[in-house]
Amino acid sequence: MSKDFRLGGDLTINRLGFGAMRLPSQKGMGGPARDPEAGRAVLARAVELGVNHIDTADFYASAGGAVRANTLIREALQPYPEGLVLATKVGPIVRPDGFSHGTAADMRGLVEANLEGLGVDRLDLVYLRIGFMEPPTGESLAERFEALAALREEGLIRHLGLSNVDADHLAEARAIAPVAAVQNEFHANRRGDADLLATCEEAGIAFVPFHPVGGGGEFEDARLAKVADRHGASVHQIGLAWMLASSPVTLAIPGTGSVSHLEDNMAVADIDLTAEDLADLA
């Protein structure tokens, strides 16, 4: 199994990356702030361990925006190591009264906020995120994606992606501009997007699941536990290993605010699932 992937055909990245959502707050977006120094330590250690793909967003922030993921990334890692790929997403707009979704007219401002927060002139990968937790069936993304494609033509974005979409959304977007990655909820206990993953694999599009180990929800499973015992690993580690073994285009972006948890996640690179393991997990 290859441990690298060519994102968009020109960016070679480690298939085991890092998701920044939990850096500002233990409860994810909008929760009580974590110690910023702890977040910077996690980021520095991630790069030491070979992470060269970090997934973030301008709206990843603690309550009131006191601690922001993009700020932590900039403070911890600038000047950025050569080859580090920063992926972000736009679409949601965070206001004091909750979330709303941006229009095509909002895309430039959302992209510019990420450019400023990360301290870069061009974003490596920008996902258009639509809907909340389930893909909004029948909703067109064309105008928003066209706006991002125009920003790509300007040189502000290198590659475009989609998040929380279905097969129709992917087809609609690909008719407008190349799609380098799709980010949907998918893990060993939630495999409903297997057909979409197959479409991405056929097209060489990265499939980058969010919540790769359940997003903090219940992840216990007898199949996972059986294989975990066989390898002397945790259920979460086997879930990540299964993710990477499920297709050559899957990328894992587990997130954490803990250095020790980060090290556990990165140890998954040394787990090679056998044919027997994969049969047990099928």
C-alpha positions in Angstrom: 0.0 0.0 0.0 1.4 3.4 -1.0 1.8 5.8 1.9 1.8 8.8 -0.5 -0.8 10.4 -2.8 -0.4 12.9 -5.7 -3.1 15.4 -4.8 -4.4 17.1 -8.0 -1.7 15.3 -9.9 1.1 17.5 -8.7 1.3 17.7 -4.8 2.8 14.6 -3.2 1.5 14.2 0.3 1.5 11.6 3.1 -1.9 9.9 3.1 -1.9 10.2 6.9 -2.5 13.9 7.6 -3.9 16.1 10.3 -7.2 17.8 10.9 -7.1 21.0 12.8 -10.7 21.3 13.9 -9.9 20.3 17.5 -6.9 22.5 18.0 -8.8 25.7 19.2 -11.3 23.9 21.4 -11.7 20.4 22.9 -15.4 20.3 21.8 -14.6 21.4 18.3 -16.0 24.6 16.8 -17.3 27.1 19.2 -16.4 25.4 22.5 -14.2 26.6 25.4 -10.7 27.6 24.2 -7.8 25.3 24.6 -4.3 26.5 25.6 -2.9 27.9 22.3 0.6 26.7 23.3 -0.7 23.2 23.4 -2.1 23.6 19.9 1.2 24.9 18.6 3.1 22.0 20.2 0.8 19.5 18.4 1.3 21.1 15.0 5.1 21.2 15.5 5.1 17.5 16.5 2.8 16.6 13.6 5.3 18.0 11.1 8.2 16.3 12.9 6.3 13.0 12.4 5.9 13.4 8.7 2.6 15.2 8.3 2.6 17.4 5.2 -1.1 17.7 4.7 -3.1 19.8 7.2 -6.8 20.3 6.9 -8.2 23.5 8.4 -10.8 26.2 8.0 -11.2 29.9 9.0 -14.3 29.0 11.0 -12.4 26.4 13.2 -12.3 28.6 16.3 -13.2 28.5 20.0 -16.1 30.4 21.4 -15.9 34.0 20.5 -13.0 33.4 18.2 -10.4 33.7 20.9 -8.3 30.8 19.5 -8.3 30.1 15.8 -6.9 27.1 14.0 -5.5 29.1 11.1 -3.7 31.5 13.5 -2.2 28.5 15.4 -1.0 27.0 12.2 0.7 30.2 11.1 2.3 30.9 14.4 3.6 27.3 14.8 4.8 26.6 11.3 5.8 29.7 9.5 8.0 29.8 7.6 6.1 26.8 6.2 8.2 23.7 5.5 8.7 23.0 1.8 6.0 20.6 0.6 3.5 21.3 3.3 0.0 21.3 1.8 -2.6 23.5 3.6 -6.2 22.5 2.8 -9.2 24.7 3.9 -12.9 24.9 3.3 -15.3 27.7 2.7 -19.1 27.9 2.6 -20.2 28.1 6.2 -20.4 31.6 7.7 -20.2 31.7 11.5 -22.3 34.4 13.3 -23.1 34.9 17.0 -26.6 33.3 16.4 -25.2 30.3 14.5 -24.2 29.1 11.1 -25.4 30.2 7.7 -24.1 29.3 4.2 -22.4 31.8 2.0 -23.5 32.7 -1.5 -21.3 33.0 -4.6 -20.8 36.6 -3.7 -19.3 35.6 -0.4 -16.7 33.2 -1.8 -14.0 35.9 -2.3 -14.2 37.2 1.2 -14.1 33.7 2.7 -11.1 32.7 0.6 -9.3 36.0 1.5 -9.9 35.4 5.2 -8.1 32.0 4.9 -5.3 33.6 3.0 -4.8 36.2 5.7 -5.2 33.8 8.6 -2.7 31.4 7.2 -0.4 34.1 6.0 -0.1 32.7 2.4 -0.6 34.2 -1.1 -2.2 31.0 -2.5 -4.2 28.2 -0.9 -3.2 24.7 -1.9 -6.7 23.2 -1.7 -10.0 24.9 -1.1 -13.2 22.8 -0.5 -16.6 24.2 -1.1 -18.6 22.9 1.9 -22.4 22.7 1.3 -25.1 21.7 3.8 -24.6 20.7 7.4 -24.1 17.0 8.2 -26.0 15.4 5.2 -25.5 16.4 1.6 -28.3 18.7 0.5 -29.9 16.5 -2.2 -31.0 18.5 -5.2 -29.3 21.8 -4.2 -27.1 23.3 -7.0 -23.6 24.3 -6.1 -22.8 25.7 -9.6 -22.7 29.4 -8.8 -20.6 29.0 -5.7 -18.2 26.6 -7.4 -17.9 28.9 -10.4 -16.9 31.7 -8.1 -14.2 29.6 -6.6 -13.1 28.5 -10.0 -12.6 32.1 -11.0 -10.5 32.7 -7.9 -8.4 29.7 -9.0 -7.9 31.3 -12.4 -6.7 34.4 -10.5 -4.0 32.3 -8.8 -5.5 32.5 -5.3 -6.2 28.8 -5.2 -4.2 25.9 -6.6 -6.8 23.1 -6.4 -10.5 22.8 -5.7 -12.5 20.3 -3.7 -16.0 19.6 -2.5 -17.3 18.7 1.0 -20.6 17.1 2.1 -21.7 16.3 -1.4 -23.4 13.5 -3.4 -22.6 12.1 -6.8 -24.8 14.7 -8.6 -22.9 17.5 -6.9 -19.6 16.0 -7.9 -20.7 15.7 -11.6 -22.0 19.3 -11.5 -18.8 20.6 -10.2 -16.5 18.6 -12.6 -18.4 20.1 -15.5 -17.2 23.5 -14.3 -13.6 22.9 -13.1 -11.3 20.0 -12.0 -12.1 18.6 -8.6 -9.0 17.4 -6.7 -10.6 16.1 -3.5 -14.0 15.2 -1.9 -14.5 15.4 1.9 -17.5 13.6 3.2 -18.3 11.8 6.5 -17.1 8.2 6.1 -15.5 5.7 8.4 -15.5 2.0 9.3 -18.9 2.2 10.9 -20.4 4.6 8.2 -19.8 3.3 4.7 -22.7 4.8 2.9 -20.5 6.7 0.4 -18.8 3.6 -0.9 -20.1 4.3 -4.4 -18.9 7.9 -4.3 -15.5 6.7 -3.1 -15.4 4.3 -6.1 -16.2 7.2 -8.5 -13.3 9.2 -6.9 -11.0 6.3 -7.2 -11.8 5.8 -10.9 -11.1 9.6 -11.5 -8.0 9.8 -9.3 -9.8 12.2 -7.0 -8.7 12.2 -3.3 -11.4 11.0 -0.9 -10.7 12.7 2.5 -13.3 11.6 5.1 -14.1 13.9 8.0 -14.9 12.1 11.2 -12.5 9.3 10.2 -13.0 7.6 13.6 -16.5 8.7 14.3 -16.1 12.3 15.3 -16.1 11.6 19.0 -19.2 9.4 18.8 -19.4 5.7 19.6 -16.8 3.8 17.6 -16.8 0.4 19.3 -17.4 -2.5 16.9 -16.7 -6.2 17.3 -15.0 -6.5 13.9 -12.6 -3.6 14.7 -12.0 -5.0 18.2 -11.1 -8.4 16.9 -8.5 -7.0 14.5 -7.2 -4.5 17.1 -6.5 -7.4 19.5 -4.6 -9.2 16.7 -2.3 -6.2 16.2 -2.1 -5.0 19.8 -3.6 -1.7 18.6 -6.6 0.4 19.6 -10.0 0.3 17.8 -9.4 3.8 16.6 -6.0 2.9 15.1 -7.6 0.0 13.2 -10.3 2.3 12.0 -7.7 4.6 10.5 -5.7 1.7 9.1 -8.9 0.3 7.4 -9.6 3.8 6.0 -6.2 3.9 4.3 -6.5 0.3 3.1 -10.0 0.8 1.7 -8.8 2.6 -1.5 -5.5 4.1 -2.8 -7.2 7.5 -3.0 -8.3 7.7 0.7 -6.5 10.2 2.9 -6.9 10.2 6.7 -7.0 13.5 8.6 -7.5 12.5 12.3 -7.5 15.6 14.6 -6.5 16.1 18.2 -5.3 18.7 20.6 -3.0 16.2 22.4 0.6 15.3 21.4 0.2 11.8 22.8 -3.0 11.2 20.9 -1.3 12.5 17.7 1.5 10.1 18.2 -1.0 7.2 18.5 -2.6 8.3 15.3 0.6 8.6 13.4 1.6 5.1 14.5 -1.1 3.8 12.2 1.4 4.1 9.4 3.2 1.0 10.7 0.0 -1.1 10.8 -0.3 -3.4 7.7 -3.7 -5.0 7.6 -3.6 -8.5 6.2 -6.1 -10.2 3.8 -7.6 -11.9 6.9 -7.9 -8.5 8.7 -9.7 -6.9 5.7 -12.0 -9.9 5.4 -12.9 -9.6 9.1 -13.6 -5.9 8.6 -15.6 -6.3 5.4 
